[in-house]
Amino acid sequence: MLNTQYVILSLMKFLITGGCGFIGSNFIHFLLENSPEDEVVNFDALTYAGNPANVAMWEGDPHYTFIHGDICDREAVRKAMEDVDSVVHFAAESHVDRSIENAGVFVKTNVLGTHTLLEAAREAGVKRFHHISTDEVFGALRPGDPAFDETTPYVPRSPYAASKAGADHLVRAYRETHGMPITISNCSNNYGPYHYPEKLIPLAITNILEGRNVPVYGEGKQIRDWLYVEDHCRAIDAIIRRGREGETYCIGGDNQPTNLEIVKMLLKLLGADESRIEFVADRPGHDFRYDIDSSKIQNELGWKQTVSLEEGLEKTVSWFRENEVWWKPLKKKGE
């Protein structure tokens, strides 16, 4: 017998915002490969990190539609929302370094854009609005501090994290004020295929493949929890289909390496020595440690990460080795 506290959503029409980005594109692959009868509408502004090549294989598929649009454009969003059952909101400015240089873009996209989507979803009567957030809204942990969970207070420490915290609060406010059927997930650092090569893991891999040094902030002692993107996609799917309305779920990879350890693992996988490490000045306000307690989603929805860090890094290195045609133009464009 089904537990009545859960709303089971089966075949659906999804609106995926930011579906040409890293995690959004992986989620589209996951949906169309595992639920081929679902319909997917990919709504993406195609900013620098939005790459149509990420989802090119689905062009022409009758279950897939692409709409080029900005989540701050009310009319475009309203039109894209027609007949949609579930919204999965990935679209966001997400690179901390860029938020330090230009916070206004982050506030516009991450806060005002989320508000535009919420209004359109409310008017359209969607069955589920799932908002993708980050562990960075919780701030930073010191050695020995307990891991972040769903009850951790928000203490964002960068413009990026503050903008995501603002979006989270808006989503919850629409639940309380309008009764919207929302869910939120706060995840740890993702990695895997289609990861834009400005972040630590893809930057390190591609630099090593190009014979360049790998920049490491400070002494590389910052600690992150790393989640293979396919495991994240499975978690999101479980939340949308079986998660409790109004709830937040934390999703992590259950590991605690330093950034320097990650780089050394990648050097070893690629047959390069540690002389390729280049320590650079640390960025302002760099959070020391993140850690996620995933007990709630494990206990309620039966989700657990299946890809270890070692296996995930091997998969990621193999993907970047085999897809130079994807990442080389991106790095050249960013230079």
C-alpha positions in Angstrom: 0.0 0.0 0.0 1.3 3.5 -0.9 2.2 5.8 1.9 -0.3 8.7 1.5 2.2 11.3 2.6 3.9 10.9 -0.8 2.6 12.2 -4.1 3.6 9.7 -6.8 4.2 11.3 -10.1 4.5 8.9 -13.0 4.6 9.9 -16.7 5.0 13.6 -16.9 5.8 16.6 -19.0 8.9 18.2 -17.6 10.1 21.8 -18.0 13.8 21.7 -17.3 15.4 25.2 -16.9 19.1 25.3 -17.7 19.0 22.0 -19.5 22.0 22.8 -21.7 24.2 23.3 -18.6 26.2 20.7 -16.8 23.7 19.1 -14.3 20.6 20.0 -16.3 21.8 18.2 -19.4 22.8 15.2 -17.5 19.3 15.1 -16.0 17.7 15.3 -19.4 19.9 12.3 -20.5 18.8 10.5 -17.4 15.1 11.1 -18.0 14.9 10.3 -21.7 17.0 7.2 -21.3 15.2 5.9 -18.2 11.6 7.3 -18.7 11.3 7.4 -22.5 7.6 8.2 -22.4 8.1 11.4 -20.4 8.1 14.6 -22.3 11.0 17.1 -21.8 11.0 20.8 -22.6 14.5 22.3 -22.2 14.4 26.0 -21.5 17.8 27.6 -21.7 19.2 31.1 -22.3 22.5 29.6 -23.7 24.8 31.8 -21.7 28.5 30.9 -21.7 27.9 27.6 -19.7 24.9 26.6 -21.7 26.0 24.3 -24.6 23.6 22.9 -27.1 26.1 20.1 -27.8 25.3 18.7 -24.4 21.9 17.5 -25.6 22.4 17.4 -29.3 21.7 13.7 -29.4 18.0 14.4 -28.5 17.3 16.8 -31.4 14.4 15.4 -33.4 13.2 13.1 -30.6 9.4 13.5 -30.4 9.6 13.6 -26.6 12.2 16.4 -26.5 11.7 20.2 -27.2 14.2 23.0 -26.9 13.2 26.6 -26.2 15.8 29.3 -26.3 14.7 31.7 -23.5 15.7 33.6 -20.4 14.0 32.7 -17.1 13.7 36.4 -16.4 11.5 36.8 -19.5 7.9 36.5 -18.1 6.1 35.9 -21.4 8.6 33.3 -22.6 8.4 31.5 -19.3 4.6 31.5 -19.3 4.5 30.1 -22.8 7.0 27.4 -21.9 5.0 26.4 -18.8 1.9 25.4 -20.8 0.7 21.9 -20.0 3.7 21.2 -17.8 3.4 18.8 -14.9 6.7 19.3 -13.2 9.3 22.1 -13.3 12.9 21.2 -12.4 14.8 24.4 -11.9 18.5 24.1 -12.6 19.1 27.4 -14.4 21.6 29.5 -12.3 24.8 31.4 -12.4 27.0 29.2 -10.3 30.7 30.0 -10.4 31.8 31.6 -7.2 34.8 33.5 -8.8 32.4 35.1 -11.3 30.0 36.1 -8.5 32.8 38.0 -6.8 33.5 39.9 -10.0 29.9 40.7 -10.9 27.3 39.9 -8.2 24.5 41.7 -10.0 24.2 39.0 -12.7 23.8 36.4 -10.0 21.1 38.3 -8.2 19.1 38.8 -11.4 19.3 35.2 -12.6 19.2 33.3 -9.4 16.7 35.4 -7.4 14.6 37.4 -9.9 14.6 34.5 -12.4 13.4 32.1 -9.8 10.6 34.5 -8.9 9.5 34.7 -12.5 9.4 30.9 -12.7 7.4 30.6 -9.5 4.8 33.0 -10.6 4.4 31.3 -14.0 4.2 27.8 -12.3 1.6 29.1 -9.8 -0.5 30.4 -12.6 -0.2 27.2 -14.6 -1.0 25.0 -11.6 2.0 22.7 -12.0 2.0 19.5 -9.9 5.6 19.9 -8.7 8.2 22.7 -8.7 11.6 21.3 -7.8 14.3 23.7 -7.0 18.0 22.7 -7.3 20.1 24.4 -4.7 23.6 24.0 -3.2 25.3 23.2 0.1 27.0 26.6 -0.1 23.9 28.3 1.3 24.9 26.8 4.7 28.3 28.5 4.8 31.4 26.7 5.8 32.3 24.0 8.3 35.3 23.9 10.6 37.2 20.6 11.3 35.0 18.5 13.5 31.8 20.3 12.8 28.8 18.1 12.0 27.7 17.8 8.4 25.1 20.0 6.9 21.5 18.7 7.0 18.0 20.0 6.3 18.0 21.8 9.6 21.3 23.7 9.2 20.9 27.5 9.3 21.7 29.5 6.3 25.0 31.5 6.5 26.0 32.2 2.8 29.5 33.6 2.4 29.7 34.5 -1.3 27.5 36.5 -3.6 26.7 33.2 -5.4 25.7 31.4 -2.2 23.6 34.4 -1.1 21.7 34.5 -4.4 20.9 30.8 -4.1 19.9 31.3 -0.5 17.5 34.0 -1.6 16.0 31.7 -4.2 15.5 28.9 -1.7 13.7 31.3 0.6 11.4 32.5 -2.2 10.5 28.9 -3.1 9.6 28.1 0.5 7.6 31.3 0.7 5.5 30.3 -2.3 4.7 27.1 -0.5 3.6 28.9 2.7 1.8 31.7 0.9 0.3 30.0 -2.1 0.4 26.4 -1.2 2.6 25.6 -4.1 3.7 21.9 -4.4 7.5 22.5 -4.1 10.5 20.5 -3.1 14.1 21.7 -2.7 17.4 19.8 -2.9 20.7 21.0 -1.6 23.6 19.1 -3.1 27.3 18.9 -2.7 29.9 19.5 -5.5 28.9 17.6 -8.6 31.4 16.3 -11.2 31.1 14.1 -14.4 30.4 14.4 -18.1 29.7 17.8 -19.7 31.2 19.7 -16.7 32.2 23.2 -17.8 36.0 23.4 -17.7 36.3 26.3 -15.3 35.6 24.2 -12.2 38.3 22.3 -10.3 37.9 18.7 -11.6 37.3 19.4 -15.3 39.9 22.2 -15.3 42.5 19.9 -13.7 41.7 17.1 -16.2 41.8 19.3 -19.3 44.9 21.2 -18.2 46.7 17.9 -17.6 45.7 16.6 -21.0 47.0 19.8 -22.6 50.3 19.6 -20.8 49.5 22.6 -18.6 49.9 23.1 -14.8 46.9 22.7 -12.5 46.1 25.8 -10.4 45.3 25.1 -6.8 44.0 27.8 -4.4 46.1 28.5 -1.3 47.6 25.3 0.0 44.8 23.1 -1.4 43.5 22.2 2.0 39.8 23.1 1.3 37.6 20.1 1.8 34.6 19.3 -0.4 32.0 16.5 -0.6 31.9 15.3 -4.2 28.8 13.7 -5.9 28.9 12.0 -9.3 26.3 13.7 -11.4 24.4 10.6 -12.4 23.8 9.8 -8.7 22.5 13.3 -8.3 20.1 12.8 -11.2 18.8 9.6 -9.6 18.2 11.6 -6.4 16.3 14.4 -8.1 14.1 11.8 -10.0 13.3 10.1 -6.7 12.4 13.4 -5.0 10.1 14.5 -7.9 8.3 11.2 -8.1 8.2 10.1 -4.4 9.3 13.0 -2.3 7.0 14.8 0.1 5.7 18.2 -1.0 7.2 21.1 0.8 10.3 19.2 1.9 14.0 19.8 1.5 16.4 16.9 0.8 20.2 17.1 1.2 22.2 15.1 -1.3 25.9 14.2 -0.8 28.6 11.8 -1.9 29.8 10.7 1.5 33.5 11.6 1.0 35.8 14.3 2.4 39.0 14.8 0.3 40.9 18.0 0.2 41.2 19.9 -3.1 44.9 19.0 -3.2 44.0 15.3 -2.8 41.6 15.5 -5.7 44.2 17.0 -7.9 46.8 14.4 -7.0 44.2 11.6 -7.7 43.6 13.1 -11.2 47.4 13.4 -11.8 47.8 9.8 -11.0 44.9 8.7 -13.2 46.4 10.7 -16.1 50.0 9.5 -15.6 51.3 13.0 -14.7 53.6 13.9 -11.7 52.9 16.4 -8.9 55.3 19.0 -10.4 52.3 20.0 -12.5 50.6 21.5 -9.4 50.7 25.3 -9.3 49.7 26.9 -6.0 48.0 30.3 -6.6 46.6 33.0 -4.3 43.4 32.0 -2.5 40.2 33.6 -3.5 38.4 36.0 -1.1 36.2 34.4 1.6 37.0 30.9 0.4 34.9 28.4 2.4 37.1 25.8 4.1 34.9 22.7 4.3 31.6 21.4 3.1 30.0 18.1 4.2 26.4 16.8 3.5 24.4 14.4 5.7 22.1 12.5 3.2 20.3 10.5 5.9 16.9 11.9 5.1 16.7 11.0 1.4 18.3 7.7 2.2 15.7 6.8 4.9 12.6 8.3 3.2 13.2 7.6 -0.5 15.8 4.7 -0.5 18.4 6.7 -2.4 22.1 6.2 -1.9 25.1 7.1 -4.0 26.3 4.2 -6.1 29.4 5.6 -7.6 32.5 5.9 -5.4 34.8 8.9 -5.7 37.5 6.7 -7.2 35.2 5.2 -9.8 33.6 8.5 -10.6 36.9 10.2 -11.2 37.9 7.3 -13.5 34.7 7.7 -15.5 35.1 11.4 -15.7 38.7 11.2 -16.9 37.7 8.7 -19.5 34.9 11.0 -20.7 37.1 14.0 -21.1 39.8 11.9 -22.8 37.2 10.8 -25.4 35.5 14.1 -25.9 38.2 16.6 -26.6 36.0 17.9 -29.5 33.5 19.0 -26.7 35.8 20.8 -24.3 38.7 22.2 -26.4 36.5 24.9 -28.0 35.1 25.9 -24.6 38.6 26.4 -23.2 39.7 28.3 -26.3 36.6 30.6 -26.0 37.4 31.3 -22.4 41.0 32.3 -22.9 
